[in-house]
């Protein structure tokens, strides 16, 4: 049976725990043969998440100091290391039944997610690339040697071939927030954002990026 087109929902700013519950409901619906594949788009208040392979040394700020700032820390079931979410970052949680789509291959799933993000960024005039051995989307090199500049992070989970978690694309996020962590455990990587790369102000940029990303994922999972 065809899974049908991907449904995209914009949830606005949602606390991490609430968004995780929303994901798990969608996962259960897909496992039970109900509902549709869905991309939940949202942003979070500042929060740190620790994946299954996270190293505590990559959390540079003490949890007590984070708590004093109102920043929650969650240990979660996705792959990868430590990640930070904050306002101005477009987060996408992709709940897809890979069996119904005939592609029960997590590596392919991640590459397709990278590809959709790269296509969206290309439409914004940004040249991006993949880096061998590193998941996510990075800016193309244009000015010789230097650190890899990462603009989007990806971490996924899967239950009986239904995916959850997804991507975080830095749009207008304050990049100083990442000083609290070693992003994805990659000490030699510099975080960047759409606003930084375009040298653009935030006015209207978040909504524009959201529309373009939505369109590219709808096309990828038509």
C-alpha positions in Angstrom: 0.0 0.0 0.0 1.3 3.4 -0.9 2.1 5.7 2.1 0.8 8.7 0.3 2.4 12.1 0.2 4.2 13.5 3.2 2.2 15.8 5.5 4.1 18.8 6.9 2.9 20.5 10.1 4.3 23.7 11.5 4.0 23.6 15.3 5.7 26.8 16.3 7.9 27.0 19.4 7.4 23.8 21.5 9.1 22.5 24.6 11.3 19.5 23.9 9.4 17.1 26.1 6.1 18.0 24.5 7.6 17.6 21.0 9.0 14.2 21.9 5.6 13.1 23.0 4.1 14.3 19.8 6.6 12.3 17.8 6.0 9.1 19.7 2.2 9.4 19.1 2.9 9.7 15.3 5.3 6.7 15.5 2.7 4.6 17.2 0.1 5.6 14.6 2.4 4.5 11.8 3.3 1.2 13.6 -0.5 0.5 13.9 -1.1 1.2 10.3 -2.9 4.5 11.0 -2.0 8.1 10.1 0.5 9.2 7.4 4.2 10.0 7.1 4.7 13.4 8.7 7.3 16.1 9.0 6.8 18.1 12.2 8.5 21.5 11.8 9.1 23.6 14.9 11.6 25.4 17.0 12.6 24.8 20.7 13.4 27.0 23.6 17.1 26.5 24.3 17.7 22.9 25.1 20.6 20.4 25.0 20.1 16.8 23.9 22.4 13.9 24.4 22.3 11.0 21.9 23.0 7.4 22.5 26.8 7.8 21.8 27.2 11.1 23.5 30.4 11.8 25.5 29.8 13.8 28.7 33.0 15.8 28.0 31.3 17.4 25.0 28.9 19.2 27.4 31.1 22.2 28.2 28.7 24.0 30.4 27.9 22.5 33.8 24.2 21.2 34.0 23.6 23.5 37.1 24.7 26.5 35.1 22.4 25.5 32.2 19.6 25.0 34.6 20.1 28.4 36.1 19.6 29.8 32.6 16.4 27.7 32.1 18.1 25.3 29.7 17.0 21.7 30.0 19.2 18.7 29.2 17.6 15.6 27.8 19.2 12.2 27.2 17.4 10.7 24.2 17.3 7.6 21.9 18.5 9.1 18.6 22.0 8.4 17.3 24.8 10.8 17.6 26.4 12.9 20.3 25.4 16.2 22.0 23.2 18.7 20.1 21.8 22.1 21.1 18.4 23.5 19.9 17.5 27.2 20.3 15.1 29.8 18.9 16.0 30.6 15.3 16.8 27.0 14.5 14.4 25.1 12.3 13.9 21.6 13.7 12.3 18.8 11.6 11.1 15.6 13.1 10.5 13.1 10.3 8.2 10.2 11.0 8.3 7.9 8.0 7.5 4.2 7.5 10.5 3.1 5.5 9.0 -0.3 4.7 6.0 1.2 3.0 8.3 3.4 1.0 10.3 0.4 -0.1 13.6 1.8 1.3 14.3 0.0 4.7 17.8 1.5 4.7 18.8 4.1 7.4 21.9 5.2 5.5 19.8 6.0 2.4 17.2 7.7 4.6 19.9 10.0 6.1 21.4 10.8 2.7 17.9 11.7 1.4 17.4 14.0 4.3 20.7 15.7 3.7 19.8 16.0 0.0 16.5 17.7 0.7 18.2 20.2 3.0 21.0 20.8 0.5 18.4 21.5 -2.2 16.6 23.9 0.0 19.8 25.8 0.8 20.7 25.9 -2.9 17.4 27.7 -3.6 18.5 30.2 -1.0 21.8 30.7 -3.0 24.0 28.8 -0.6 26.5 26.2 -1.8 26.7 23.2 0.5 28.4 19.8 0.6 28.6 16.5 2.5 31.7 15.7 4.4 32.8 12.0 4.2 32.3 10.2 7.5 30.3 13.1 9.1 26.5 13.2 9.1 24.9 16.6 8.3 25.2 19.4 5.9 28.3 21.6 5.6 29.1 24.8 3.7 31.1 24.4 0.5 34.7 25.5 0.8 35.4 28.8 -1.0 38.4 30.4 0.6 41.0 27.7 1.2 41.8 25.8 4.3 39.8 26.2 7.5 37.4 24.4 9.7 34.3 22.7 8.2 31.3 25.0 8.7 28.3 23.0 9.7 24.8 24.5 9.0 22.5 21.5 9.7 22.8 18.5 12.1 21.0 15.2 11.7 20.2 12.4 14.2 17.6 9.7 13.8 16.0 6.9 15.7 14.0 4.0 14.3 11.4 1.6 15.7 10.5 -1.3 13.4 11.5 0.8 10.4 9.4 3.8 11.4 11.8 6.8 11.8 11.7 9.6 14.3 13.9 12.6 15.3 15.5 14.2 12.3 17.3 17.5 11.6 18.2 20.9 13.0 18.9 23.7 10.5 20.5 26.8 11.8 18.6 29.8 10.3 18.8 32.9 12.6 19.9 31.1 15.8 22.4 33.0 18.0 25.5 30.9 17.3 27.0 31.8 20.7 24.5 29.3 22.2 26.8 26.5 20.8 29.6 27.6 23.2 27.9 25.4 25.8 28.7 22.2 23.8 31.1 20.5 21.4 28.4 20.2 18.6 28.0 16.6 17.6 31.3 15.9 19.3 33.2 17.5 16.5 35.8 19.8 18.1 37.2 20.9 14.7 33.9 22.1 13.2 32.5 25.6 13.3 28.7 26.1 13.5 27.2 28.6 11.1 23.7 29.6 10.0 21.7 30.7 7.0 21.6 34.3 8.3 25.4 34.3 8.8 26.2 32.9 5.3 23.8 35.2 3.5 24.9 38.2 5.7 21.1 38.8 6.0 19.0 40.2 8.8 16.4 38.0 10.5 13.3 39.8 9.2 11.2 37.2 7.4 14.1 34.8 7.0 12.8 32.1 9.3 9.4 31.9 7.5 11.0 31.9 4.1 13.4 29.1 5.0 10.5 27.1 6.5 8.5 27.4 3.3 11.4 26.2 1.1 12.4 23.3 3.4 8.7 22.2 3.5 8.5 22.2 -0.3 11.8 20.2 -0.7 10.7 17.5 1.7 7.3 17.3 0.1 9.0 16.8 -3.2 11.4 14.2 -1.8 8.6 12.2 -0.2 5.8 12.8 -2.8 
